[in-house]
Amino acid sequence: MSNIKLDETIFSIRRLLMSVLWPSFLMASVSMGVLFGLFEPGTLALRDDTLELSNTVIYTIAFFIMWLLGALSSGLTALLMCKSR
């Protein structure tokens, strides 16, 4: 019996992770298209200093930041939905 409950728990956790990570991945992709469609990565500056990184590195860092922000947002929504039941 406990093995069945463990399997259900693992399935539930996987489903929750995918319901948080997949939408945040999609939004990170869209936001990257919008962000770098408007701004050139080489012209970005941080406190009056231009970033001395290649465009690929800037794209990668920005993508993971956007993905993290989307995951935090989706995770908070999932947490609030679970608490309301």
PASEBA-1860 file (N, C-alpha, C; in nm, 3 decimals):
! residues 85
1> MSNIKLDE> 0.081/-0.120/0.000/0.000/0.000/0.000/0.085/0.126/0.000 ~ 0.192/0.129/0.081/0.273/0.250/0.090/0.346/0.277/-0.042 ~ 0.375/0.172/-0.118/0.441/0.189/-0.247/0.348/0.261/-0.344 ~ 0.220/0.233/-0.339/0.123/0.300/-0.426/0.112/0.447/-0.389 ~ 0.111/0.479/-0.260/0.105/0.618/-0.215/0.230/0.693/-0.256 ~ 0.345/0.627/-0.248/0.470/0.689/-0.289/0.469/0.720/-0.438 ~ 0.419/0.625/-0.519/0.409/0.648/-0.663/0.315/0.764/-0.694 ~ 0.204/0.773/-0.623/0.110/0.883/-0.644/0.172/1.016/-0.603
9> TIFSIRRL> 0.250/1.016/-0.495/0.316/1.138/-0.450/0.420/1.183/-0.551 ~ 0.500/1.092/-0.602/0.601/1.126/-0.703/0.534/1.179/-0.828 ~ 0.426/1.113/-0.872/0.352/1.161/-0.989/0.297/1.300/-0.965 ~ 0.245/1.324/-0.846/0.189/1.455/-0.813/0.296/1.563/-0.813 ~ 0.413/1.532/-0.760/0.523/1.629/-0.758/0.571/1.657/-0.900 ~ 0.584/1.554/-0.981/0.626/1.574/-1.121/0.525/1.660/-1.197 ~ 0.398/1.632/-1.174/0.293/1.710/-1.241/0.297/1.856/-1.197 ~ 0.319/1.879/-1.068/0.329/2.015/-1.017/0.450/2.087/-1.074
17> LMSVLWPS> 0.564/2.018/-1.079/0.684/2.080/-1.136/0.664/2.115/-1.283 ~ 0.603/2.026/-1.358/0.581/2.055/-1.500/0.480/2.167/-1.519 ~ 0.381/2.174/-1.432/0.283/2.282/-1.445/0.341/2.416/-1.405 ~ 0.454/2.416/-1.334/0.523/2.541/-1.299/0.633/2.572/-1.401 ~ 0.714/2.473/-1.435/0.831/2.498/-1.519/0.799/2.518/-1.667 ~ 0.701/2.446/-1.719/0.672/2.459/-1.862/0.616/2.597/-1.898 ~ 0.516/2.650/-1.829/0.468/2.784/-1.864/0.575/2.891/-1.843 ~ 0.659/2.874/-1.741/0.764/2.973/-1.719/0.869/2.966/-1.830
25> FLMASVSM> 0.896/2.847/-1.882/0.988/2.834/-1.995/0.931/2.904/-2.119 ~ 0.803/2.883/-2.144/0.740/2.948/-2.260/0.742/3.100/-2.247 ~ 0.713/3.150/-2.128/0.714/3.295/-2.108/0.855/3.351/-2.116 ~ 0.955/3.276/-2.071/1.093/3.321/-2.085/1.131/3.331/-2.232 ~ 1.086/3.237/-2.312/1.113/3.241/-2.456/1.049/3.362/-2.521 ~ 0.924/3.388/-2.487/0.853/3.504/-2.545/0.916/3.634/-2.498 ~ 0.946/3.643/-2.369/1.003/3.767/-2.317/1.142/3.794/-2.374 ~ 1.217/3.689/-2.401/1.348/3.707/-2.465/1.333/3.761/-2.606
33> GVLFGLFE> 1.235/3.709/-2.679/1.210/3.760/-2.813/1.171/3.907/-2.812 ~ 1.088/3.945/-2.717/1.046/4.085/-2.708/1.162/4.173/-2.662 ~ 1.230/4.130/-2.556/1.338/4.210/-2.499/1.449/4.236/-2.600 ~ 1.498/4.130/-2.662/1.610/4.148/-2.753/1.565/4.182/-2.895 ~ 1.437/4.185/-2.918/1.386/4.243/-3.042/1.388/4.395/-3.035 ~ 1.382/4.446/-2.913/1.385/4.592/-2.892/1.523/4.646/-2.859 ~ 1.606/4.566/-2.792/1.737/4.612/-2.747/1.847/4.521/-2.801 ~ 1.957/4.580/-2.835/2.076/4.506/-2.879/2.156/4.469/-2.754
41> PGTLALRD> 2.192/4.341/-2.737/2.263/4.301/-2.615/2.397/4.374/-2.596 ~ 2.464/4.407/-2.702/2.593/4.475/-2.691/2.582/4.618/-2.640 ~ 2.465/4.677/-2.649/2.448/4.815/-2.604/2.397/4.826/-2.460 ~ 2.371/4.714/-2.396/2.324/4.718/-2.258/2.435/4.764/-2.165 ~ 2.399/4.846/-2.069/2.497/4.897/-1.974/2.448/4.872/-1.832 ~ 2.543/4.853/-1.744/2.513/4.831/-1.603/2.594/4.931/-1.523 ~ 2.527/5.029/-1.465/2.592/5.137/-1.388/2.698/5.208/-1.470 ~ 2.660/5.254/-1.584/2.745/5.332/-1.675/2.863/5.255/-1.733
49> DTLELSNT> 2.867/5.124/-1.713/2.971/5.041/-1.775/2.903/4.946/-1.872 ~ 2.957/4.939/-1.994/2.901/4.843/-2.089/2.943/4.703/-2.048 ~ 2.859/4.607/-2.076/2.889/4.469/-2.042/2.992/4.414/-2.140 ~ 3.099/4.361/-2.088/3.207/4.307/-2.171/3.188/4.158/-2.196 ~ 3.066/4.120/-2.229/3.034/3.980/-2.253/2.987/3.963/-2.396 ~ 3.000/3.842/-2.447/2.950/3.815/-2.581/2.797/3.814/-2.580 ~ 2.739/3.832/-2.697/2.593/3.832/-2.707/2.532/3.701/-2.660 ~ 2.599/3.589/-2.689/2.547/3.459/-2.649/2.540/3.446/-2.497
57> VIYTIAFF> 2.641/3.495/-2.428/2.642/3.489/-2.282/2.531/3.578/-2.226 ~ 2.512/3.695/-2.283/2.406/3.785/-2.237/2.269/3.723/-2.261 ~ 2.249/3.663/-2.378/2.123/3.594/-2.406/2.097/3.483/-2.305 ~ 2.200/3.404/-2.275/2.185/3.291/-2.183/2.151/3.337/-2.042 ~ 2.226/3.435/-1.992/2.200/3.486/-1.857/2.060/3.546/-1.848 ~ 2.023/3.624/-1.947/1.891/3.687/-1.946/1.780/3.582/-1.955 ~ 1.800/3.478/-2.035/1.700/3.373/-2.046/1.677/3.304/-1.912 ~ 1.785/3.269/-1.843/1.769/3.201/-1.716/1.709/3.292/-1.609
65> IMWLLGAL> 1.739/3.421/-1.614/1.675/3.515/-1.521/1.526/3.522/-1.549 ~ 1.488/3.533/-1.676/1.346/3.537/-1.712/1.276/3.406/-1.675 ~ 1.344/3.294/-1.694/1.286/3.164/-1.659/1.266/3.155/-1.508 ~ 1.364/3.202/-1.431/1.352/3.200/-1.286/1.236/3.288/-1.240 ~ 1.223/3.408/-1.296/1.112/3.495/-1.259/0.977/3.432/-1.294 ~ 0.969/3.370/-1.411/0.845/3.302/-1.450/0.815/3.183/-1.359 ~ 0.919/3.109/-1.320/0.899/2.994/-1.231/0.854/3.040/-1.093 ~ 0.909/3.151/-1.045/0.865/3.204/-0.916/0.719/3.246/-0.922
73> SSGLTALL> 0.681/3.310/-1.030/0.542/3.353/-1.046/0.448/3.233/-1.055 ~ 0.483/3.136/-1.138/0.399/3.017/-1.153/0.396/2.935/-1.025 ~ 0.508/2.928/-0.956/0.514/2.854/-0.831/0.428/2.917/-0.723 ~ 0.431/3.050/-0.717/0.346/3.118/-0.620/0.198/3.097/-0.651 ~ 0.163/3.099/-0.778/0.026/3.072/-0.818/-0.015/2.931/-0.780 ~ 0.073/2.834/-0.807/0.043/2.694/-0.772/0.030/2.678/-0.621 ~ 0.115/2.746/-0.545/0.107/2.739/-0.400/-0.026/2.797/-0.350 ~ -0.066/2.908/-0.404/-0.193/2.969/-0.362/-0.311/2.882/-0.401
81> MCKSR> -0.303/2.816/-0.516/-0.412/2.727/-0.558/-0.421/2.605/-0.467 ~ -0.308/2.551/-0.425/-0.307/2.434/-0.337/-0.361/2.469/-0.199 ~ -0.330/2.587/-0.150/-0.373/2.627/-0.017/-0.523/2.654/-0.011 ~ -0.584/2.691/-0.125/-0.724/2.726/-0.124/-0.816/2.603/-0.126 ~ -0.762/2.487/-0.153/-0.845/2.366/-0.160/-0.875/2.310/-0.024
END
